Every structure is written in structure tokens, then in C-alpha cells.
Amino acid sequence: MKDGDKDIGFSVPYDIAVARTLRRTSRQEREAALEQACYNTELIPQDLVYVDLQTDSAISAPSISQIAALIGGAAPDTAGDRTSVTLLTQRFQEIFGFPFVLPCAQGRAAERIWAKLNVREGTVVPGNMLFPSTRYHIKSNRAKVVDVISENAYDLFSDEPFKGDLDLAKLEKSVQEHGAEKVSCIYVELAVNSCGGHPVSLANLGEVRSFAQAKKIPLFLDACRILENSYFIQQREPGRQKLSIAEIVRETCSLADGLTMSALKDLLVPIGGFIGMRDEKSYQRASFQQLLDGGQPPAGALASLSLSLGEIFSSPTYVRSRVEQVNSLWRKLSGAVPVLRPAAGHGVFVDAKSFLSAMPPERHRAEALAAFIYAASGIRVTKGPPLTRHQLERGMELLRLAVPARRYLEGHMDDVAEAVLYAYAHRDEIRGLERLEKPGRSKYDPPLFAPAGR
């Protein structure tokens, strides 16, 4: 091959080895399913769903090597298990740079252990619209979450590239008000889900790190979407375009004292998570706490995680193909439908308030829109993640189209776009919902609805 010859192809770093037949449902079947599910699309049976955009967690398509590892994993406490742990630890250390790593069953298990060891009663934890499970674990340790995200996060339609950034003035004010000794840590979520999947810049993270060091406050990362965040740094942050994704991941982690991570998003596995640490004492405490809590992943999951780390980071095009599929869907809708700007890496977020501007908020706009889209197309979308207090005070209401990695083709995304555009063209026909209260149901159970005014 001569110098300067164009290298064509390889934009998609995988092919499809196994397929699942999808049953075509009728409008009548879907309307009956909605009624049976009390108009909550989360409760629709999987066999009645055409394209499932409820979540991208734990349902992305694994590789054939990962499946083989899950099926053929060694039993716990065997030599095979120890080998899996050793290989996984080595790969994690090489990629993320933390000398100590504790594999966990999932991200929530990692957060629970992390919070027990790092969050002190009566303290505060400043963060940037932290994920609901993170907020829960902090509060369950009798500490308070202080939201110090940039005001850009509340501007749904601006093109500000890093809306996940922390506001340094807010952060400094919070520390001054409570005192540095009353701040357990600063916790930064990468690619912030609650505000539309928007990333955090390396420049901002570096400023937060300098502030934290000066105040002797630990800095931790929620790194479950570190690949998406790194891709946007590469694409959007000045001076970072020549860095590889692996280099950005390593630099991001170098600015933190530790991380927690669910592996169910970026790493495409159905089970697994991590705690990354810099000192052996923290590792020993975390290991003992895991022994008490019982959150160890099985051997097959360890082997699958190790393979996933090797496969994803050996491919320079994987994260690009994943994010660009989401961006392709976003471009089909942008300009025609009120989608959040700029594009995110794991899903498209719709402003339900603008979409159904004539519908009052007590009619549950996001859920009503999701039900209409399902009835018309068989496509499942759901209300976005639980919002923070500041978002609720601003009257925000989001619908999320979460795209699982390596699962759907461009034809599926075309159908999704057509369904959303159809709903927007017929938005005056969308009926609001009223919430049903049934005795004995927990407040944590999925809500139930009925068409308003029935």
C-alpha cells in the first residue's frame, strides 16, 4: 500500500453473530397491553416491544467471547476464579491507572461500599446532578448532597459542549458555608445522565482537582460512562483531538482519588462494577466491607469483564460507532422535535414540557407521550431519570430514548425517529394521564396510570 492511499471501511467494529426474531404486534394488541400495564410503558411485556429504549444498562449486545466466559466461568473460590480476578485487576490497572481495584456485582454495590467508607454522618458531598442511587447512598449515611453543577445544565437547548461541568463558584461557596472539615468528598459524575448525558471537560475536572487538593478534600468519580465522556472530550475540547480515548481515560482518572463504576453501560456486560483506589488501606477496608455485604461477582462475570475491557479498549472505533449511532438518531429529530442540545452519547432526551406545551404537568406529560409512542409503533421509551430538586423547581420533565450498544440497526433508528415525529405531528391527540393509587403498593413500585377524564 502506498503512502497516502485511503483506508476505506471499518467504521463499525463488529458484525452480528446472533439474531432474535421480533414479533410484529397490531395496534389493538398494543393498546390492550397499555391498558393491562396501567399506561406505564415500563410494565409492557418484553415480547410485545419492538424496539426497547427504556435503558442501555445491562441489555447491550455482548460479544461471543463474553457469552462464552459467562457460560463457562469457573465456580467461586477455585483457581479459575483467582485467575480471573488477577487478569481483570491487571487490565483495570493498565487502563484506569488505579493501583487497587475491587470488582463488585454491580455499580450500586460499589456505591454502597464506597459510601460506607468515605461518607461521614453530618457532612456534605458536593456533586453535579448525581445519579439517584448515588444520592441515596450518600443520604443513607446521613450526609447531604449539594448540587454544584454549572447553570448551563439547566439550559436545555444551548450548544454549550460541557454542561456536566461543576460551577467552581458554587463549589467554593458550599465549602465555605460548611467548612472543609464537613465535606466528606467531592463526587463528579461523568456524562451526567440527569441533565441529558452531558459530559465533563478535562479542564473543569482539573480545576476541581486543584481546589480539592488545596482544601484537602478527596475527589471521586462516577465513571460508568467514562468512554462517552472521553469521546466528547476528544471531539469537543480544544487541544484534545490528537489524544486517544485510552489516553483521555487515563488522564481523567489521574485527576481523582478513586472511582466507582457500573460496568453495565460502557463495558456492555449484564453484571459487574468496580471501585478503583490509590491506597492499600482503603482497598483492605473495602474488601472487608464487601465480605460483610456479600457483593462479590461470580467467576464468569469476572472473566466477561476482563474480556470486555480488552475488546473495547483494543478497538479505536468502538466508542465512536456507539456514540455516532445515538447522534444519528438525534440528527433525525433535531430541529423538528424539542430534543436537548447538544447530542449525548447514550440516548436522546426530549423536553416533554415543550413537546406537550398545552398539557398541564399534573397530566404526566412524559408518561403520556411514551404511551402514545408505544401504541403507535411498539417502541418503548420511558420517562427520564429522577430529576434533582433544582430541576423540579424549574418545571423540567424529560423523556429518554436510551439506545443499547450494538443491539439495533439504522433501520430501527429510522423507525424510532418516524414514531417520535408522528407523535409530534399528532401531539394535540395525546391524552394526559392521572395517577392511580392502590392500597398496599409501595412508593417505590412503578406508578400506575389511567387516561385522564375517563
Secondary structure, DSSP 8 states (H G I E B T S, - for coil): --TT------SS--------------HHHHHHHHHHTTT-GGGS-GGG-SSB-S--SS-S---HHHHHHHHH---TTSHHHHHHHHHHHHHHHHHH--SEEEEESSHHHHHHHHHHHH--TT-EEEESS--HHHHHHHHHTT-EEEE-B-GGGG-TT---S-TT-B-HHHHHHHHHHH-GGGB--EEEESSBGGGTSB---HHHHHHHHHHHHHHT--EEEE-TTHHHHHHHHHHHSTT-TTS-HHHHHHHHHHT-SEEEEETTSTT--SS-EEEEESSHHHHHHHHHHHHHHT----HHHHHHHHHHHHHHHH-TTHHHHHHHHHHHHHHHHBTTB-B-SS--SSEEEEEHHHHTTTS-GGG-HHHHHHHHHHHHHS-B-EE-S---HHHHHTT--EEEEE--TTT--HHHHHHHHHHHHHHHHTGGG---EEEE--TT--TTS--EEEETT-
